[in-house]
Amino acid sequence: MHFTTLLCLTAALARLGLANRWYTLEDDYSSNNFFSMFNFQTENDPTGGYVNFVNQGTAQSAGLISVEGSGQVRIGVDSTNIASGRGRSSVRLESKKTYTQGLVVLSLAHMPGGICGTWPAFWMFGPNWPGSGEIDIIEGVNDASTNSMTGHTTAGCQATFPASAFTGAKLSADCDTNVNGNQGCSTADTDTRSYGAGFNAQGGGVYAMEWTSYYIQVFFWPAGYAPGDVFSASPEPWNWGKPAFLLQGGCDIDAHFANHQITFDNTFCGSWAGSAWGGSCAAQHGGSCNAFVQNNPGAFADSYWLVNSLQVFSMQGSFKRDEMEAEMAKREAEAEAQPEAAFGFQAPPRNVTAEEGWTARRRRHLGAHIRGVTN
């Protein structure tokens, strides 16, 4: 399937009057029920991180989680005590509900990235990893300045669409966890406002991940640049311009992705942040990643998520895959003959700065995100 075909389909849906009924709100993770919709995982970090994931009661009493007076949800780490035992106390949340396809919209005022020793992520994964796939929406390590978006699967899934179809910098195309040290099909955002210090300095931003039978794509907008309908009852992603990340072509999405839990975590060191310590962080702080995380609690005062909103939308039942396929086939010739501009395609304003992409050796090891597996 070609990128112009995708654009043509979404434009056609709008013309047919189907677009405004395509997505409806399924779950609102509002501040009133946010923590009750997640499980607090307390097992050892499967990525080998120097972290002590705590339960809800401990997190509340230690001030690691809270609902602010503004209604924002705060998810932080221990920034007061010298760490011991398993490591620095933190929180890992996994949604009680699972999802297959849909639209996930996350608005953040602050994220924990860009700090040496940290490895935060907002991601989704299914059972029997990697059999049901993994989608990393926000991820980075240490003092990284741009976001990394990745798909992880079993063999046979590749993101083969050309770079012109999305705004990020493709690092690798093969999603197979057995290839390239489990780098996955990975794309680095080129906007320094997408992650860490740059993200926080401009007041946060919005991430949206759309997952269909045909593609998985991730959008990012800095605070103030998100399309108005992102926060409506019926978002219209076909009007949002190019995504930052696109997994399409060379992959049967339905065969590789299913039943995902939404996950927030902030671990330390481990198989990626720890192995990448030898760069700028070692030059600044010396020693090892674990030693720095253990003995410098104040360094992690800004290592927290501040969630404005998290919503999940589902495709309306009256609009099925066979209808999408019929419309796709009908418009194929037209799509191939027309440029992107014919569909009103326009990327949002961006302050794009070229950044060095993360390499395969910085990616997590093969066992990452599998509970109980050590590296």
N, C-alpha and C positions, 0 to 999 in steps of 0.2 A: 504494500500500500504506500503510495507516495504522499509526501507532505502536502502538496497542493490538493490531493484528494481529500485529506482530512479537513483542510480549510474549506473546500467546496461543500463537504457534507455539513459542516456546522453552519455555513451561510445558508445552505438549502433548508436546514431545519428551521432557521429563523424565518425564512420566507414562507415556509409551510405552516407557521404559527405553532410549531411544536417546541421551540426552544424555551419559551417562558414556562413550560410545564415539564421540562425534562428533569430538573432536580428539585427535590423537596426536602425540607429539614427532617432528618431522622433522629439525631441526638444533639442536644445542647449541653455541653459540659460547663454549665454556668457556675459561678462561685457558690451558689446555694447548695449544689450537690456534687461539686467537682471531685473531691477526694473520695466520696462514697461510690464513684463510678470506676475507681481504680483499685487494683490490688497492690499492696506494698510488698515487693519482693525482698527477701532478706537472705537469700542464698549467697554463697561465694560468687564473686563476679566471674562470669565465664570467660572474660577477656584477660583474666589475670591481673586486674587492677588492684592498686593499693587503696582499698575502699571498704568501708563497713556500711552496707546498706541496712537501714533500720526500719522497724515497723512504724505504723501510724502513730501509736501512742508515744513512742520514744521521739519520733520526729516532731510531734506537737510540743512535748515538754521541753525539748531542746531548742525550740524556736526555728527548726529547719523548714517547717511549712506553716503557712498562715493565709488568711484571707484579709487583705488590706481594707481599710475604710472605704477606699474607692471602688471596692468590688473586685480588684485584681487579685489573682492567686499567685502566691510566692512559693517557690520550691528552691531551697538553698542547701548549703552544706555547712558543716561545723567550721567556723572561722575563728574560734576562740581557744581551743585546746590543742596541746601537742598530741598528735595521733599515736595510737598504739594498737596492738593486736592485728586485726585484719587491715586496718588503715583508717583514713579519715572518714568520719561519718557523713553519709549522703543518703539520697532517696532515689529509688528506682520504682517508677509507677508503670503498671501494665493494665490497660483497660480490661474490665470484666467482660465486656462485649467484644465480639470479633466481627470483622467486616470483610466482605468480598466485593470489590468495586465500590465506586462512590467518589465523593468530593470532600476532602478534609481541608478546612480553613482554620488556620491558627494565626491569631494576632498577638504579638508580643511587644511589651514595652522595654524588655531587657532580656538578654540571654547570657549564659555563663561562659561563653567562649572567649578565646584570646588571652588566656592566662596560662603561664608555664605550668605543666604538670596536669592540666585538666583535659578531659575527653568527654565533652557533653554531646548528647544526641537526642533528637526527636525523630522517631522512626517507627516502622511497623514491621511485624514479622508473624509468620504462621507456624503451626505445629510441625514437628519432625524436620526441623531446620537441617538443610536448606530446601527440603522438599516442597514447602509451601511458599518459599520466597521471602525476601526481605526488601523493604524500601526505606532507604535512609534519606530523610527529607532535610534535616539539618544535622551536620556533623563536622567536627574538626578537632584538632589537637594542639596543645601548647599555645604558642602565640600566633597561630594562623590568622590571616586577615580576610579570607574569603571562605564561603561555604562549599562543602563537598556533598554532592547528591549521587546516590549509588543504588543499583539493583544487584541483589545476590540471589542466585538460583542454582539448580542442578544443571547438568550439561544440556545444551541445545537452545539457549536463549542469548541472543545478541542484539545490541542496539545499533542497527546498521544505517539509520537515517543520516544524511549528510549534515555537517556542522551548520549549514545555513538554516536548518530547521529550528535551531534553538540558540540562545544567546550565550550559554556557558562554553567553557573550553573542554572538549572531550579528552579524557585521560585514557580511557580504555573502553572497548566495545563489548567484550565477552563477559557475561554475567556469571559464568560458571565459577563456583567457589574453588574448583580444582585447578584453575588457570591463573597464572600471574600472582600466586601467593594470596588468592582470594581478594584481589583488587576489585573485582566486580565490574559491571558496566558503569563507569564513574565519570562524572562531569564536575569540574570546578567552576563556580560562579566567578565572573571577572569583575564584579562590582564589590568594592571593599566595604560597602554599606550592608552587605549580605550576612556578615558574621562578626562576632566578637566586638572589639573596641569600636570599629566603624559603625556597626549596627547600633550599639548602645549610644554612641555620641549623637546620632541623629534621631534619637527617640524611638528606636525599634522599627518594626515593620510587620509585614503580613506575608505568610507563606500559604500557598494553596497547592494541594496535590490531587490531581484528577486521575482516576484509575478506571479504565473501561476494558472491554474485551480486545480493543485494538491498540491501545497505547497506555502508557503511564507517563504523566508529565508533571513537572513542578514549576510553579510560578513564584516569583519574589517581587515585592514592591517595598521600598522604603516607606516609613511613616509619611502619610499625606499623599502618596502616589497610587494607592490601590483604587481600581475602578469602583464606582459607587455600588454596583450590584453585587460585589463580593460579600457585602454584609446584608443583602436583601434576603427575602424568603425564597427567592428563585434565582440563584446565581447563574450567569451565562458565560462559562469559560471560553466559548467559541468567539467571544468578543474581546478577549484579553491580550491579544497579540502573541508573540512568540514566547514559549516557556523558557526557563533557564535550563531545564533538563528534559530530555525526551527519550523514553525507551519505546522504540517502535521499529518494525521491520525485523525479520530474522528471529522472532520470538512468538510462540503461542502463549499469550498472556494468561489465558484461562488455565492452561496446563501447568504453569509455573508459579502462579500467585493465588492464594486463597486463605480465607479465615484468619485475617491479621488482627493482632492486638496493637493498639496505639500505645507507644512507650515514650516516657521521658526518663532520661537518666543523666547523671553527671559522675563519671568515674574518674580515676586518677591513674596516670602512668599506664601500666599494662602493656599489651602486645603492640599497640600503636604509639600512644603518647610516650611510653617508656622507651621504645626502640628509636623514636625520633628525638630523644633528649639530647643527643650529641651535637645538635646544631646551635641555634642562637640561644636556647635556654641554658644549655651547659655553659656557653660563653658568659652569660649574665650571672648565673647562680652557682656554677661549678657542681662538683659532686654528682650524685645520682638523682634521678627523678623521685624515687621513693623517699630519699633523705630530705629533699626539699619540701615535699608534700607533708612529711611527718612533722618537721620542725618549724614551719612557717605558717601558722594558721591564719595570720592577718593577711597573707597574700591572696586568700580566697574569699575575702569579704564581698567581692563583686561577682562571685561565682554562683549566680542564682538565675532562675527563670522567673519572669514576671508576666503572667498570662492575662491579657485583656479578654480574650474569648477563644473558645475552641468549639467548632461546630462540624458535624458530619452530615452530609446530604446524600440522599440515595436517588437513583434514577427511578422515575415514576413507572409503576408497573404496566401502564398502558402503552409504554413505548419500549418495544422489545428489540432484541438483537436482530431478528429477521427483518424488521423494518429498517434498521440501520443498514444492513447488508443490501437490501433492495434499493434504498436511496443511494448508497455508495456506488452500486453497479450502474444505476441510472445516470449518475453524474460523472462517472469516471472520465469519459471522453472530454467533457467540458472542463473538468479540473486540469487535465493534462495540457489543454490548449490555452489556459489562461494563467497569467502571472499572479503572484500573491496579492498584488495591489487590487486586483479585481474584487477581492473579498474584504476590502477595507482593513487590511492587515497593517498594524502599526504597533511597534514596541513602545512601552512606557518610557518616560524620561529616565535616563540612567547616567550616572557619573562613572563611566567605565574606566577602570585602571587595570592594565595588564599585570597579572600576578603570576608568580611561578606556580605551576600545578604541583600537587602532591604526587609523589612517585609511588610505584608499586611497593617498594620496600617499606613504605610508611603505612601501608594498609594493614589492617588487622590480620592475624594468622587465621588459618583455616578453621580453627575451632571457635572463632569469635561468635558470641551470642548464643552458644549452646550451653545451657545450664549444666553444671557439674563437670564440664570438660576443662582441663587445665592445659596451659601451653608449655 
